[in-house]
């Protein structure tokens, strides 16, 4: 087997494995009853051609207007996916608009009912509320306003059936969105994140997506350049993007860019073209920017859904070394004078777990002298903390109710271990 054949075989096996985590994503605005009636004949004429198209199997999609489509990839076994914000932008904005209307409407009805019920010789609150709802219905031309809300669907690894998703969180400034498959007990195959910081110009890459609706299309190329700045959908500049000559076309947006080790190092997001198709200049969001945000969004969503205990609360503040402020900008001392490589406690909240454990903060006298209290050496019996970021990383995945061992050291160098039961943030 020639060398080129070996490379081709390796890419084939490689793509077969990672395609299991890539999805086609689409948003649909369901037809209204009136629209459904007037378009039924047209849909019947289209049905035969759609059924004969193997790439257009929409048996379980509701009839409606497409609001856009693109690619996504699985990042968690529970069915969380990542895509570009601009892929689901229209659906998200419409969902938010309907939510805002319903929220404001309910607030108006509640406030108006309360006000009118207090007037002398007026109707009781129940009748008043019905009257207000009727008035609102008359002003909108319908007795009970019903809005069509778009839904998002994904089809993973060229599956024949779509699965409904909800939009967990979006960040337009980074052009990312996190989706969650609903009503499914299936375990999904997630991708493995890689580090975009380790990429080199000329290094091989593989882009996977659904250009023009063609499922799981694999293209290969190289890193053409690093550190590119591109314009984001929010009107901002996204810095540090990866430029590649992998063939990226409309429909690839939101798909993963892999290194040749099978790890995601970017998210396909934009192209430069004069024709609307690939011209050999594509851009991917760097994984080192995307992965931390995605992890945070998923963590927050699990807490909100009651699937994970709340993040643990310790109730203290740590001095950030080399800065003039503590982590809450409340320190009045210049921390450049603090002993380096020590995670000194700058404040302890009264009644907090840290306070109950007897952890002592530093004090500043009226004449500006610093009286040191305790510094945190290690958490959970791990290695010594060297930076503020090390401290935050140790606490990031701790949950309320968890008991942790904190190694403390006072100003005289004496060490002790305090066992602290983390609480919930008040």
NUTI-136598 format. One record per residue (C-alpha): residue in three letters; residue number from 1; x negated, y, z negated. Coordinates in nm, 2 decimals, always signed. Layout:
BEGIN
MARTI   rest    nr       c1       c2       c3
MARTI    ALA   NUM        X        Y        Z
...
//
This chain:
BEGIN
MARTI   rest    nr       c1       c2       c3
MARTI    UNK     1    +0.00    +0.00    +0.00
MARTI    UNK     2    -0.14    +0.34    +0.10
MARTI    UNK     3    -0.17    +0.62    -0.15
MARTI    UNK     4    +0.11    +0.81    +0.01
MARTI    UNK     5    +0.33    +0.51    -0.02
MARTI    UNK     6    +0.24    +0.48    -0.39
MARTI    UNK     7    +0.34    +0.84    -0.45
MARTI    UNK     8    +0.67    +0.79    -0.26
MARTI    UNK     9    +0.75    +0.47    -0.46
MARTI    UNK    10    +0.67    +0.65    -0.79
MARTI    UNK    11    +0.90    +0.94    -0.70
MARTI    UNK    12    +1.17    +0.70    -0.60
MARTI    UNK    13    +1.16    +0.51    -0.94
MARTI    UNK    14    +1.12    +0.84    -1.12
MARTI    UNK    15    +1.42    +1.00    -0.96
MARTI    UNK    16    +1.64    +0.69    -1.01
MARTI    UNK    17    +1.57    +0.71    -1.39
MARTI    UNK    18    +1.62    +1.08    -1.45
MARTI    UNK    19    +1.93    +1.12    -1.22
MARTI    UNK    20    +2.13    +0.94    -1.48
MARTI    UNK    21    +2.12    +1.27    -1.68
MARTI    UNK    22    +2.21    +1.51    -1.40
MARTI    UNK    23    +2.57    +1.62    -1.35
MARTI    UNK    24    +2.78    +1.81    -1.10
MARTI    UNK    25    +2.98    +2.09    -1.27
MARTI    UNK    26    +3.29    +2.27    -1.14
MARTI    UNK    27    +3.55    +2.51    -1.28
MARTI    UNK    28    +3.91    +2.50    -1.18
MARTI    UNK    29    +4.19    +2.75    -1.23
MARTI    UNK    30    +4.51    +2.54    -1.22
MARTI    UNK    31    +4.79    +2.64    -0.98
MARTI    UNK    32    +5.10    +2.80    -1.13
MARTI    UNK    33    +5.44    +2.64    -1.06
MARTI    UNK    34    +5.51    +2.90    -0.79
MARTI    UNK    35    +5.18    +2.85    -0.63
MARTI    UNK    36    +5.21    +2.47    -0.65
MARTI    UNK    37    +5.54    +2.49    -0.47
MARTI    UNK    38    +5.43    +2.71    -0.18
MARTI    UNK    39    +5.10    +2.52    -0.13
MARTI    UNK    40    +5.23    +2.16    -0.16
MARTI    UNK    41    +5.26    +2.11    +0.21
MARTI    UNK    42    +4.91    +2.25    +0.28
MARTI    UNK    43    +4.76    +2.02    +0.01
MARTI    UNK    44    +4.93    +1.72    +0.17
MARTI    UNK    45    +4.77    +1.81    +0.50
MARTI    UNK    46    +4.43    +1.83    +0.33
MARTI    UNK    47    +4.47    +1.52    +0.12
MARTI    UNK    48    +4.39    +1.27    +0.39
MARTI    UNK    49    +4.07    +1.44    +0.49
MARTI    UNK    50    +3.97    +1.48    +0.12
MARTI    UNK    51    +4.03    +1.11    +0.05
MARTI    UNK    52    +3.81    +1.01    +0.34
MARTI    UNK    53    +3.52    +1.22    +0.21
MARTI    UNK    54    +3.31    +1.02    -0.03
MARTI    UNK    55    +3.16    +1.33    -0.18
MARTI    UNK    56    +3.50    +1.49    -0.26
MARTI    UNK    57    +3.66    +1.24    -0.50
MARTI    UNK    58    +3.88    +1.46    -0.71
MARTI    UNK    59    +4.14    +1.21    -0.83
MARTI    UNK    60    +4.14    +1.33    -1.18
MARTI    UNK    61    +4.09    +1.71    -1.12
MARTI    UNK    62    +4.40    +1.92    -1.15
MARTI    UNK    63    +4.51    +2.10    -0.84
MARTI    UNK    64    +4.39    +2.45    -0.85
MARTI    UNK    65    +4.15    +2.72    -0.73
MARTI    UNK    66    +3.78    +2.65    -0.76
MARTI    UNK    67    +3.59    +2.91    -0.95
MARTI    UNK    68    +3.25    +2.79    -0.87
MARTI    UNK    69    +3.03    +2.49    -0.90
MARTI    UNK    70    +2.67    +2.39    -0.96
MARTI    UNK    71    +2.46    +2.15    -1.15
MARTI    UNK    72    +2.39    +2.06    -1.52
MARTI    UNK    73    +2.20    +1.81    -1.72
MARTI    UNK    74    +2.26    +1.62    -2.04
MARTI    UNK    75    +2.05    +1.73    -2.34
MARTI    UNK    76    +2.22    +1.53    -2.62
MARTI    UNK    77    +2.37    +1.18    -2.66
MARTI    UNK    78    +2.70    +1.33    -2.78
MARTI    UNK    79    +2.76    +1.49    -2.44
MARTI    UNK    80    +2.61    +1.84    -2.46
MARTI    UNK    81    +2.49    +1.97    -2.13
MARTI    UNK    82    +2.29    +2.28    -2.00
MARTI    UNK    83    +2.37    +2.48    -1.69
MARTI    UNK    84    +2.34    +2.83    -1.57
MARTI    UNK    85    +2.57    +3.10    -1.70
MARTI    UNK    86    +2.65    +3.22    -1.35
MARTI    UNK    87    +2.78    +2.87    -1.27
MARTI    UNK    88    +3.07    +2.90    -1.52
MARTI    UNK    89    +3.08    +3.28    -1.55
MARTI    UNK    90    +3.42    +3.33    -1.39
MARTI    UNK    91    +3.58    +3.05    -1.60
MARTI    UNK    92    +3.42    +3.18    -1.92
MARTI    UNK    93    +3.53    +3.54    -1.86
MARTI    UNK    94    +3.89    +3.43    -1.79
MARTI    UNK    95    +3.90    +3.22    -2.10
MARTI    UNK    96    +3.77    +3.50    -2.31
MARTI    UNK    97    +4.02    +3.75    -2.16
MARTI    UNK    98    +4.31    +3.51    -2.24
MARTI    UNK    99    +4.18    +3.46    -2.59
MARTI    UNK   100    +4.14    +3.83    -2.65
MARTI    UNK   101    +4.50    +3.90    -2.52
MARTI    UNK   102    +4.65    +3.63    -2.75
MARTI    UNK   103    +4.45    +3.76    -3.05
MARTI    UNK   104    +4.55    +4.12    -2.99
MARTI    UNK   105    +4.91    +4.02    -2.93
MARTI    UNK   106    +4.94    +3.82    -3.25
MARTI    UNK   107    +4.77    +4.11    -3.44
MARTI    UNK   108    +5.01    +4.36    -3.29
MARTI    UNK   109    +5.32    +4.15    -3.37
MARTI    UNK   110    +5.20    +4.10    -3.73
MARTI    UNK   111    +5.13    +4.46    -3.79
MARTI    UNK   112    +5.45    +4.59    -3.62
MARTI    UNK   113    +5.66    +4.34    -3.82
MARTI    UNK   114    +5.50    +4.45    -4.15
MARTI    UNK   115    +5.56    +4.81    -4.07
MARTI    UNK   116    +5.91    +4.79    -3.94
MARTI    UNK   117    +6.02    +4.56    -4.22
MARTI    UNK   118    +5.94    +4.83    -4.47
MARTI    UNK   119    +6.17    +5.08    -4.32
MARTI    UNK   120    +6.51    +5.13    -4.50
MARTI    UNK   121    +6.81    +4.94    -4.36
MARTI    UNK   122    +6.60    +4.76    -4.10
MARTI    UNK   123    +6.62    +4.40    -4.00
MARTI    UNK   124    +6.45    +4.12    -4.20
MARTI    UNK   125    +6.10    +4.02    -4.10
MARTI    UNK   126    +6.20    +3.71    -3.90
MARTI    UNK   127    +6.45    +3.90    -3.69
MARTI    UNK   128    +6.21    +4.19    -3.65
MARTI    UNK   129    +5.94    +3.95    -3.52
MARTI    UNK   130    +6.18    +3.79    -3.27
MARTI    UNK   131    +6.28    +4.14    -3.15
MARTI    UNK   132    +5.91    +4.25    -3.10
MARTI    UNK   133    +5.83    +3.93    -2.91
MARTI    UNK   134    +6.13    +3.98    -2.68
MARTI    UNK   135    +6.03    +4.34    -2.62
MARTI    UNK   136    +5.68    +4.23    -2.53
MARTI    UNK   137    +5.82    +3.96    -2.30
MARTI    UNK   138    +6.03    +4.21    -2.12
MARTI    UNK   139    +5.74    +4.45    -2.06
MARTI    UNK   140    +5.54    +4.17    -1.90
MARTI    UNK   141    +5.82    +4.04    -1.70
MARTI    UNK   142    +5.85    +3.70    -1.88
MARTI    UNK   143    +6.01    +3.59    -2.20
MARTI    UNK   144    +5.71    +3.39    -2.31
MARTI    UNK   145    +5.38    +3.50    -2.14
MARTI    UNK   146    +5.19    +3.19    -2.02
MARTI    UNK   147    +4.85    +3.24    -1.87
MARTI    UNK   148    +4.66    +3.00    -1.65
MARTI    UNK   149    +4.34    +2.91    -1.83
MARTI    UNK   150    +4.05    +2.76    -1.62
MARTI    UNK   151    +3.89    +2.44    -1.72
MARTI    UNK   152    +3.53    +2.31    -1.67
MARTI    UNK   153    +3.46    +1.96    -1.55
MARTI    UNK   154    +3.15    +1.75    -1.50
MARTI    UNK   155    +3.07    +1.44    -1.31
MARTI    UNK   156    +2.75    +1.27    -1.43
MARTI    UNK   157    +2.52    +1.06    -1.21
MARTI    UNK   158    +2.76    +1.05    -0.91
MARTI    UNK   159    +3.04    +0.90    -1.12
MARTI    UNK   160    +3.38    +0.88    -0.95
MARTI    UNK   161    +3.56    +1.05    -1.23
MARTI    UNK   162    +3.53    +1.40    -1.38
MARTI    UNK   163    +3.52    +1.47    -1.75
MARTI    UNK   164    +3.66    +1.78    -1.91
MARTI    UNK   165    +3.42    +2.01    -2.09
MARTI    UNK   166    +3.45    +2.31    -2.32
MARTI    UNK   167    +3.21    +2.60    -2.30
MARTI    UNK   168    +3.01    +2.59    -2.63
MARTI    UNK   169    +2.80    +2.91    -2.60
MARTI    UNK   170    +2.66    +3.13    -2.33
MARTI    UNK   171    +2.37    +3.37    -2.31
MARTI    UNK   172    +2.40    +3.58    -2.00
MARTI    UNK   173    +2.07    +3.75    -2.06
MARTI    UNK   174    +1.89    +3.42    -2.02
MARTI    UNK   175    +2.15    +3.29    -1.77
MARTI    UNK   176    +2.22    +2.97    -1.96
MARTI    UNK   177    +2.54    +2.80    -2.09
MARTI    UNK   178    +2.59    +2.50    -2.31
MARTI    UNK   179    +2.88    +2.27    -2.23
MARTI    UNK   180    +3.03    +1.98    -2.44
MARTI    UNK   181    +3.22    +1.69    -2.29
MARTI    UNK   182    +3.55    +1.65    -2.47
MARTI    UNK   183    +3.77    +1.35    -2.55
MARTI    UNK   184    +3.49    +1.10    -2.49
MARTI    UNK   185    +3.33    +0.84    -2.72
MARTI    UNK   186    +3.07    +0.76    -2.46
MARTI    UNK   187    +2.70    +0.78    -2.54
MARTI    UNK   188    +2.51    +0.98    -2.28
MARTI    UNK   189    +2.15    +0.96    -2.16
MARTI    UNK   190    +1.97    +1.29    -2.24
MARTI    UNK   191    +1.67    +1.43    -2.07
MARTI    UNK   192    +1.34    +1.49    -2.25
MARTI    UNK   193    +1.21    +1.84    -2.28
MARTI    UNK   194    +0.86    +1.93    -2.17
MARTI    UNK   195    +0.65    +2.24    -2.22
MARTI    UNK   196    +0.65    +2.50    -1.95
MARTI    UNK   197    +0.35    +2.67    -2.11
MARTI    UNK   198    +0.13    +2.37    -2.01
MARTI    UNK   199    +0.21    +2.41    -1.64
MARTI    UNK   200    -0.06    +2.49    -1.39
MARTI    UNK   201    -0.03    +2.65    -1.04
MARTI    UNK   202    -0.03    +2.36    -0.79
MARTI    UNK   203    +0.11    +2.11    -1.03
MARTI    UNK   204    +0.38    +1.88    -0.89
MARTI    UNK   205    +0.75    +1.94    -0.97
MARTI    UNK   206    +1.08    +1.77    -0.89
MARTI    UNK   207    +1.41    +1.96    -0.87
MARTI    UNK   208    +1.74    +1.77    -0.89
MARTI    UNK   209    +2.08    +1.91    -0.83
MARTI    UNK   210    +2.39    +1.92    -0.61
MARTI    UNK   211    +2.32    +2.15    -0.32
MARTI    UNK   212    +2.63    +2.21    -0.11
MARTI    UNK   213    +2.81    +1.95    -0.32
MARTI    UNK   214    +2.57    +1.67    -0.23
MARTI    UNK   215    +2.53    +1.48    -0.56
MARTI    UNK   216    +2.19    +1.42    -0.72
MARTI    UNK   217    +1.97    +1.55    -0.44
MARTI    UNK   218    +1.60    +1.52    -0.52
MARTI    UNK   219    +1.34    +1.75    -0.38
MARTI    UNK   220    +0.98    +1.78    -0.46
MARTI    UNK   221    +0.72    +2.06    -0.45
MARTI    UNK   222    +0.46    +2.24    -0.66
MARTI    UNK   223    +0.43    +2.52    -0.90
MARTI    UNK   224    +0.38    +2.82    -0.67
MARTI    UNK   225    +0.33    +3.08    -0.94
MARTI    UNK   226    +0.39    +3.13    -1.31
MARTI    UNK   227    +0.51    +3.43    -1.51
MARTI    UNK   228    +0.74    +3.57    -1.24
MARTI    UNK   229    +1.01    +3.82    -1.34
MARTI    UNK   230    +1.36    +3.79    -1.18
MARTI    UNK   231    +1.68    +3.98    -1.21
MARTI    UNK   232    +1.94    +3.82    -1.44
MARTI    UNK   233    +2.31    +3.82    -1.40
MARTI    UNK   234    +2.35    +4.05    -1.70
MARTI    UNK   235    +2.15    +4.32    -1.52
MARTI    UNK   236    +1.84    +4.25    -1.72
MARTI    UNK   237    +1.50    +4.11    -1.63
MARTI    UNK   238    +1.42    +3.75    -1.72
MARTI    UNK   239    +1.04    +3.73    -1.77
MARTI    UNK   240    +0.81    +3.43    -1.74
MARTI    UNK   241    +0.99    +3.23    -1.48
MARTI    UNK   242    +0.84    +2.95    -1.27
MARTI    UNK   243    +0.82    +3.00    -0.90
MARTI    UNK   244    +0.83    +2.67    -0.69
MARTI    UNK   245    +0.86    +2.56    -0.33
MARTI    UNK   246    +1.10    +2.27    -0.43
MARTI    UNK   247    +1.40    +2.30    -0.19
MARTI    UNK   248    +1.66    +2.48    -0.40
MARTI    UNK   249    +1.99    +2.57    -0.23
MARTI    UNK   250    +2.34    +2.69    -0.34
MARTI    UNK   251    +2.47    +2.42    -0.58
MARTI    UNK   252    +2.13    +2.36    -0.74
MARTI    UNK   253    +2.18    +2.63    -1.00
MARTI    UNK   254    +2.18    +2.48    -1.35
MARTI    UNK   255    +2.00    +2.17    -1.25
MARTI    UNK   256    +1.67    +2.06    -1.41
MARTI    UNK   257    +1.32    +2.10    -1.29
MARTI    UNK   258    +1.10    +1.81    -1.40
MARTI    UNK   259    +0.72    +1.77    -1.41
MARTI    UNK   260    +0.59    +1.44    -1.28
MARTI    UNK   261    +0.60    +1.29    -1.62
MARTI    UNK   262    +0.98    +1.31    -1.62
MARTI    UNK   263    +1.02    +1.59    -1.87
MARTI    UNK   264    +1.23    +1.90    -1.81
MARTI    UNK   265    +1.01    +2.21    -1.77
MARTI    UNK   266    +1.26    +2.44    -1.62
MARTI    UNK   267    +1.62    +2.52    -1.51
MARTI    UNK   268    +1.69    +2.59    -1.15
MARTI    UNK   269    +1.84    +2.94    -1.13
MARTI    UNK   270    +1.76    +3.15    -0.83
MARTI    UNK   271    +1.61    +3.17    -0.48
MARTI    UNK   272    +1.48    +3.44    -0.25
MARTI    UNK   273    +1.63    +3.40    +0.10
MARTI    UNK   274    +1.75    +3.60    +0.39
MARTI    UNK   275    +1.98    +3.32    +0.52
MARTI    UNK   276    +2.15    +3.20    +0.20
MARTI    UNK   277    +1.96    +2.87    +0.21
MARTI    UNK   278    +1.62    +2.75    +0.09
MARTI    UNK   279    +1.32    +2.95    +0.21
MARTI    UNK   280    +1.06    +2.79    -0.01
MARTI    UNK   281    +1.08    +3.05    -0.28
MARTI    UNK   282    +1.28    +2.93    -0.58
MARTI    UNK   283    +1.27    +3.01    -0.95
MARTI    UNK   284    +1.33    +2.81    -1.27
MARTI    UNK   285    +1.39    +2.93    -1.62
MARTI    UNK   286    +1.10    +2.81    -1.84
MARTI    UNK   287    +1.19    +2.53    -2.08
MARTI    UNK   288    +1.00    +2.70    -2.36
MARTI    UNK   289    +1.26    +2.98    -2.36
MARTI    UNK   290    +1.56    +2.76    -2.29
MARTI    UNK   291    +1.51    +2.47    -2.52
MARTI    UNK   292    +1.50    +2.66    -2.86
MARTI    UNK   293    +1.82    +2.85    -2.77
MARTI    UNK   294    +2.00    +2.53    -2.66
MARTI    UNK   295    +1.90    +2.35    -2.98
MARTI    UNK   296    +2.03    +2.64    -3.19
MARTI    UNK   297    +2.36    +2.65    -2.99
MARTI    UNK   298    +2.42    +2.28    -3.04
MARTI    UNK   299    +2.34    +2.30    -3.41
MARTI    UNK   300    +2.58    +2.59    -3.46
MARTI    UNK   301    +2.85    +2.41    -3.27
MARTI    UNK   302    +2.82    +2.10    -3.48
MARTI    UNK   303    +2.85    +2.30    -3.80
MARTI    UNK   304    +3.16    +2.48    -3.67
MARTI    UNK   305    +3.31    +2.15    -3.56
MARTI    UNK   306    +3.25    +2.00    -3.91
MARTI    UNK   307    +3.02    +1.74    -3.76
MARTI    UNK   308    +2.72    +1.85    -3.96
MARTI    UNK   309    +2.68    +1.99    -4.31
MARTI    UNK   310    +2.61    +2.36    -4.33
MARTI    UNK   311    +2.25    +2.48    -4.31
MARTI    UNK   312    +2.09    +2.47    -4.65
MARTI    UNK   313    +2.05    +2.80    -4.84
MARTI    UNK   314    +1.75    +2.86    -5.07
MARTI    UNK   315    +1.81    +3.22    -5.17
MARTI    UNK   316    +1.47    +3.38    -5.14
MARTI    UNK   317    +1.27    +3.60    -4.91
MARTI    UNK   318    +0.91    +3.54    -4.79
MARTI    UNK   319    +0.66    +3.81    -4.71
MARTI    UNK   320    +0.55    +3.80    -4.34
MARTI    UNK   321    +0.17    +3.82    -4.35
MARTI    UNK   322    +0.02    +4.10    -4.14
MARTI    UNK   323    +0.34    +4.30    -4.12
MARTI    UNK   324    +0.46    +4.60    -4.31
MARTI    UNK   325    +0.79    +4.45    -4.38
MARTI    UNK   326    +0.94    +4.13    -4.53
MARTI    UNK   327    +1.18    +3.91    -4.34
MARTI    UNK   328    +1.47    +4.15    -4.42
MARTI    UNK   329    +1.28    +4.48    -4.38
MARTI    UNK   330    +1.34    +4.55    -4.75
MARTI    UNK   331    +0.98    +4.52    -4.88
MARTI    UNK   332    +0.82    +4.85    -4.98
MARTI    UNK   333    +0.46    +4.73    -4.97
MARTI    UNK   334    +0.22    +4.70    -4.69
MARTI    UNK   335    +0.17    +4.32    -4.66
MARTI    UNK   336    -0.16    +4.37    -4.49
MARTI    UNK   337    -0.30    +4.39    -4.84
MARTI    UNK   338    -0.14    +4.07    -4.96
MARTI    UNK   339    -0.37    +3.76    -4.99
MARTI    UNK   340    -0.36    +3.60    -4.64
MARTI    UNK   341    -0.24    +3.25    -4.57
MARTI    UNK   342    -0.01    +3.25    -4.87
MARTI    UNK   343    +0.37    +3.24    -4.84
MARTI    UNK   344    +0.44    +3.48    -5.13
MARTI    UNK   345    +0.80    +3.51    -5.24
MARTI    UNK   346    +0.91    +3.88    -5.21
MARTI    UNK   347    +1.26    +3.85    -5.36
MARTI    UNK   348    +1.49    +3.59    -5.52
MARTI    UNK   349    +1.87    +3.62    -5.51
MARTI    UNK   350    +2.03    +3.61    -5.85
MARTI    UNK   351    +2.22    +3.29    -5.91
MARTI    UNK   352    +2.07    +3.12    -5.60
MARTI    UNK   353    +1.91    +2.77    -5.60
MARTI    UNK   354    +1.57    +2.94    -5.60
MARTI    UNK   355    +1.67    +3.15    -5.90
MARTI    UNK   356    +1.79    +2.84    -6.08
MARTI    UNK   357    +1.46    +2.67    -6.01
MARTI    UNK   358    +1.27    +2.95    -6.18
MARTI    UNK   359    +1.09    +3.07    -5.87
MARTI    UNK   360    +0.93    +3.41    -5.94
MARTI    UNK   361    +0.90    +3.69    -5.68
MARTI    UNK   362    +0.63    +3.95    -5.66
MARTI    UNK   363    +0.69    +4.28    -5.83
MARTI    UNK   364    +0.58    +4.63    -5.74
MARTI    UNK   365    +0.52    +4.88    -6.02
MARTI    UNK   366    +0.60    +5.25    -6.01
MARTI    UNK   367    +0.24    +5.33    -5.94
MARTI    UNK   368    +0.23    +5.09    -5.64
MARTI    UNK   369    +0.05    +4.80    -5.80
MARTI    UNK   370    +0.15    +4.45    -5.69
MARTI    UNK   371    +0.21    +4.18    -5.95
MARTI    UNK   372    +0.21    +3.85    -5.78
MARTI    UNK   373    +0.47    +3.58    -5.86
MARTI    UNK   374    +0.49    +3.25    -5.68
MARTI    UNK   375    +0.39    +3.15    -5.33
MARTI    UNK   376    +0.53    +2.85    -5.15
MARTI    UNK   377    +0.25    +2.60    -5.07
MARTI    UNK   378    +0.45    +2.31    -4.92
MARTI    UNK   379    +0.80    +2.18    -4.88
MARTI    UNK   380    +0.90    +1.81    -4.91
MARTI    UNK   381    +0.55    +1.69    -4.98
MARTI    UNK   382    +0.43    +1.79    -4.63
MARTI    UNK   383    +0.12    +1.97    -4.53
MARTI    UNK   384    +0.04    +2.31    -4.66
MARTI    UNK   385    +0.23    +2.60    -4.50
MARTI    UNK   386    -0.01    +2.83    -4.31
MARTI    UNK   387    +0.24    +3.08    -4.16
MARTI    UNK   388    +0.59    +3.22    -4.21
MARTI    UNK   389    +0.70    +3.03    -3.90
MARTI    UNK   390    +0.58    +2.70    -4.07
MARTI    UNK   391    +0.81    +2.79    -4.37
MARTI    UNK   392    +1.11    +2.86    -4.14
MARTI    UNK   393    +1.05    +2.54    -3.94
MARTI    UNK   394    +1.05    +2.33    -4.26
MARTI    UNK   395    +1.39    +2.48    -4.36
MARTI    UNK   396    +1.55    +2.48    -4.02
MARTI    UNK   397    +1.72    +2.14    -4.04
MARTI    UNK   398    +1.77    +2.12    -4.41
MARTI    UNK   399    +2.14    +2.10    -4.51
MARTI    UNK   400    +2.35    +2.21    -4.80
MARTI    UNK   401    +2.34    +1.96    -5.09
MARTI    UNK   402    +1.99    +1.83    -5.00
MARTI    UNK   403    +1.73    +1.82    -5.27
MARTI    UNK   404    +1.39    +1.93    -5.17
MARTI    UNK   405    +1.05    +1.94    -5.35
MARTI    UNK   406    +0.88    +2.27    -5.33
MARTI    UNK   407    +0.52    +2.30    -5.42
MARTI    UNK   408    +0.45    +2.64    -5.58
MARTI    UNK   409    +0.14    +2.83    -5.68
MARTI    UNK   410    +0.12    +3.13    -5.90
MARTI    UNK   411    -0.13    +3.42    -5.90
MARTI    UNK   412    -0.38    +3.23    -6.12
MARTI    UNK   413    -0.39    +2.93    -5.87
MARTI    UNK   414    -0.18    +2.70    -6.09
MARTI    UNK   415    +0.04    +2.47    -5.90
MARTI    UNK   416    +0.37    +2.31    -5.99
MARTI    UNK   417    +0.66    +2.13    -5.81
MARTI    UNK   418    +1.02    +2.25    -5.83
MARTI    UNK   419    +1.30    +2.03    -5.72
MARTI    UNK   420    +1.57    +2.25    -5.56
MARTI    UNK   421    +1.92    +2.15    -5.45
MARTI    UNK   422    +2.01    +2.36    -5.15
MARTI    UNK   423    +2.34    +2.54    -5.15
MARTI    UNK   424    +2.56    +2.69    -4.88
MARTI    UNK   425    +2.50    +3.05    -4.78
MARTI    UNK   426    +2.76    +3.27    -4.95
//
